[in-house]
């Protein structure tokens, strides 16, 4: 089932039935609905729903109590208490309430919908992808299980990704591995990435993507500039050979990041000119956000901190708006890595530490980050290292 929220009247609607809520009841329900199946502590809910106020934790309990009473007639919705932790919104499937929609079984319709899903993915429109997922029943469509998993990934639903029993761990490990970059130091991240590349734990497509894209920036962060450049040369060859057109902009951004860490100012400027031209023809939110963050890093490298700050902030805001949690989390983490590398201290460092801390809390990194890293390491240890891992 799905709910529609009217911010003007604080009304929430299920099909043709509407309920009028108080402002904070509305805000609390809206936040929990956008993060359904995810548990939050009372402190987290206070931070998100009452950010500029100073209520006590009892405030959350009172609002949950009133919401439960008002939503009681909608049996599919459950505001659950997670003992010893906080609250979670659960929506139960009620597929027997309506007759089966024939369009959900139509192969042509499914291909059209999946084509639309791929377009939204390409443009970085995370909110649009989530809308498709949430409106499956109403639209009479059925989304493949891969996209169900992928949307959990882009939402940054770490709790589900590490604890779910619906999908085997081996099918989730790659998506969890992408988050590792922002959870541990670059040296440890590189170790896990190389361990994965030297095993049979991932599919061929996942191994290719990890090798030609994800690992490149880690090489730069650990000071292996030449290795990063060599891998980029191989990456561009793979893109041409396999006709991976959609990889060109993300890889160009990775190349810019590598140059920011170890290249000359001239190389940085050349790559920025190339990207500005590419983004005019393909204005994708994810890539725009990352580029703005990197513009800020370039200004930081030049010592132009006053100009750098608004560019980094704009980039992080765009990434947040794109609803691509992995890029959002990772970019905030990379800002800190870059500032540490260039020994930037003071107010700006304190600010972006706080920014990353808040983002980490939002996505449950303090609760699940170590568990994710430990379980990935344990899983990869079951695969003997390949003796013929290519040296790059």
N, C-alpha and C positions, 0 to 999 in steps of 0.2 A: 504494500500500500504506500501511498505518498501523501504528503501534507503540503498545502500552499499557505504561505505566510504573507499577510498584508501589514506592512510596517506602518502604514498610515492610520490604521484603525486598531492595531494590535489584535487582529483576528486571525485565527488559524482554521483552515478548512480541510475537511476530508470528504471527497466527493461533493455532495451537496449540503453537507452538514457543517455549520460554522460555530466556533466558540470564541467569545470575546474574552481577552485576558488583560490583566494589568501589565504595565510596561515591563517590569522586571520579570514577571512570569513569562511574558512573550519572549524576552531576550534569552532567558534561561532555556526555554523549550527549543528556541531556534538554534542555539548553540549545540545543545545535546542532539538535536535532530541532524545537524550537519556532521556530527561526529558519532552517529549511532553505533551501538555495540562497543563503544570505547568507554572505559571507566575513568572518572575524574575524581580527584580528592576535593574536599570542600574548599581548600585553599586555592586550588586551580580554578574552580568555578567562581570564587570570589574575584580572582584576578581577571577573569574573562568577562564576567557579567557586571561586576561592580568595580571597574578599574580605578575610578577617581573618588571612590567613597571608602568609608572605613567601617563596614558592617562586621558583625561577629559571625562565626561559623553557623550559629543557630539560624541566621538569616536564610542560609541555603536550605536547611531542614524545613523551615516554615514554608518557603516557596515550593519545595518539592511536595510537601503535604497538600498544599492548595491545588497544585497542578494535578496531582493524582485524583483529587475529588472532581475537578472539572473535566478531566479526560476519561473518567470512569466508563462512560458509555461507549468509548472506542476500545473494544476489547483487544484489538491487535497491538495496542501501545502499552508498554509496561515501563514504568520508571523504577528500576530495580536498585535496591540497596546492596552494595558490594561490601560485605562485612569487613570491618576494620580498615576500609579504604575510602569509599565515597559512594557515588551514584553512576548509573549507566542507563541510557535509553535503549530499549529493545523493541523491535517491531517484528511481530510474528507474521509469517506468510499466511494468507487466508485465501488460498486459490480455489476453494470450493464455493466461495460466495458468488462467483460469477461463472458463467459458462466459458469453456475454453475458447480463446480467440483464434480463429483459423489463420490469421495473418502470421501468428507466431510460428506456424509450421510451414509457411511458404518460403521456399528456398530463394526465390528472387528477392523477396522482401528482406530476408536475412542478409543477403549479399549487399543490398543497398544500405542497410543499417550499419553493417560492418565497414562499408566504404566510408560512410559518414563518420564513424568512430575513428577510423584511421586518419581522416582529414582533421578532425578535432585534435588528435594526438600530434599531427604534424604541426599545426598552428599553435600548439601549447595551450589549447583551451580546455584546461582541466575541469572547470565548472560545467562546461557543455557535456563532457564525457560522463560526469557524475549524474547530470540530469537525465541522460539516456538510461543509465543504469537504474536510477530511482523510478523512472516512469515506464519500465518495461510492460507492466500489466496494462496501464492505461493506453499505451500506444500499440499494444498487441504485438510486441516483439520479444525476441529471446536472444540475450547476449551470451556468446560463448564463454566457457569457464575461464579461458585465458584472459579475457578482458575483465572478468570479475576479479581475478587475481591482480591484474595490472592496475586496476583502479585502487585497490588497497595499497599498492606500492606507491602510486603518485599521491595518495592522500597522506602517506607517511603513517599508516596505521601499524606501528611497530608491534603493538600488543597482539593484534590479530596475526600478523605475519610470523611471529615467533611462537605463538601458543595454539593456533588453530589446529584442529584435527581433521578439518574438511579436505585438506590438500596435503599430500605427503611432503616431508621436509625437503626431499631432493628436488621437488618442483618449485620450492620457495627459496632455496639456498642462493641462487643467483641474485634475486631481488634483494635479499638481505645483505649479500656481499657488497652491493652498491652503496648501502648505507655505512658500511664499515669505514669508508674514507673519512667520514666526519665523526667517528666514534673513538678512533685511536690515533696514535702518532703516525706520521707518514711511513716511518721505517717498518712498523708493524703491519700497516695496511699493505705495503709493498710485499712483505713476506707472505701474507695471506693470498694476495692476488697471484703471485708467482706460484704458490702452492696449488691454487686452483687451476692455473694454466698448465701445470705439469701433471694433471690428473685427468681421470675420465669422469669427474663429478658433474661436469656441465655438458650441455648439448653443443653441437658444432657451432650453431649460430651464437650461442652465449659466449663460447670461447673466443670466437672471432671478435665480438663486440668488446669483450674485456681486453683483448690484446691490442686492438687498433684504436680504442678510444679511452676506456676508463683508466688504464694503467699509465698512460702517457703523462698526465699531470702529476702523478705520484713520483715518477722519475725526476721531474723538475724539483719537486719539494724536498727530495732527499739529496739534491745536489748533483744528480746524474744528467747534466744538461746534454752531453753528447749522445748518451743512450736515448734520451727523449727525442732528440732530433733524428737519430737513426730510425727509431720506431715510427716517427711521423712520415718519413720517406716511405717506409713499408706500408703505412696506413693509406697514403694517397695511391699507392700502387694497387692495393686491395680494392679501394673505392672504384678505381677505373676498371679493374678486371671484373669485379662482381656487380658493377653498375649500381653502386650504393649512393644514389643521388642525394637522398635525404641525410646522409652523414656529412656532407660537405661543410655546412655551416657549423655544426658542433665540433668537427675536427679543426676547422679554421679557428674557432674560439680556443680550443686546446693548444693550438700552435701559438696563439697570442699569449696565453698563460705561460707557456714554456719560455717565450722570449722575455716576458716580464721578469721571470726568475733568473734567467741566465744569458739573455741576449743583449745586443747593443740597443741603444736608443733608436738608432736608424732602423733596425729590424722591427722594433716595436711599432714605430710610426708607419712603416710599410704595411704591416699586417693590419693595423687599425684602418688604414685607407681601404684595404681590400674588404674588410668586414663591413665598413659603412656602406660601401657600394652593394654588397650582397644583401644587407638588411633592408635596403630600399626596395629591392625586388622581392624579398621574402620576409615581410615584417612579422616574424613569429615572436610571441611574447617571451618564451623561454630564452631565446637567443638574444633578444633585446635586453632583457634583464641581466643576463650574464655579461653582455658587452658593456653595459653601464657600470657594473661592478668593476670590471677590468679597467675601464677608463679611470675610475677612481683610484685603483691600484697604481696605475701609471702616474697619476698626479701625486700620489703618496711617494712614489719612488723619486720623483723630482723635488720633493720637499714642499709641494703646494697643497698643504693639508687643508686649508680653508676651502679650496675648490674641490678637493677630493671627497670631503664628507658628504655634500649633497648628491654627488654622483653615485657614491656607494649606497646611500639611503634610497635614492630613486631606483637603483637596480634591484635592491632587496625588496622594495615595495612591488615592483613589477613581477618578480619571481613569486612573491606571495600571492599576487593577484592571479597568476597563471595556474595556481593550485598544483604546482609540481613540487611536492615536499622534498624529494631527494636533492634537487638542484638548489632549492631554497636553503635547506640545512647546510649543504656542502659549501655553498657560496659564502654563507656567514662564517663557517669554519675556516675557509681559505683566506678570508680577510685577516683573521687572527694569525694564521700561519705566515702570511706575507708581512704583517706588521712585526712579528717576532724576528723574521729573517732580516728585516731592515732596521731592527732595533728602534722601532717607533714607540715612544713611551707617552705618559701623560694622559690628558683628558680623553683623547680619541681612543687610546687603547682600552681605557676603563669603560668607555661607552660601548665599544663593540664586544668586549667581554660580556657586558650585561645583555646586549642584544642576543648574542649566541646562547647565553644562559636561559633567557626567556623562550627562545625558539626551541631549545632542547627540552625545557619543561613542557612546552605545548605538545610536543610529539612523544613524550614519554622516554626520552633518552636516559635520564637518571635511573628509571625503573627497569628498562629493558636493554640498554646499550651493552652492558657487560655480558648479559645472558646471550645476546645475539653473537657477540664475538666468540664467547666460549663454545657455543654450539656449532658455529661454523668451523672453528678450529678442530673440534672433536670429529665433526663429520668428514672434513678433508683428511684427517689422519687415518681414516679407514681406507683411503685410496693410496696405493704405493706410488711414489714419485716416478714419473716417466724418465727413463735414462736418455731419451733422445729429445728432450726439451730444447728447441732451437735457441741459440744465443743471439741476442739482437744487439 
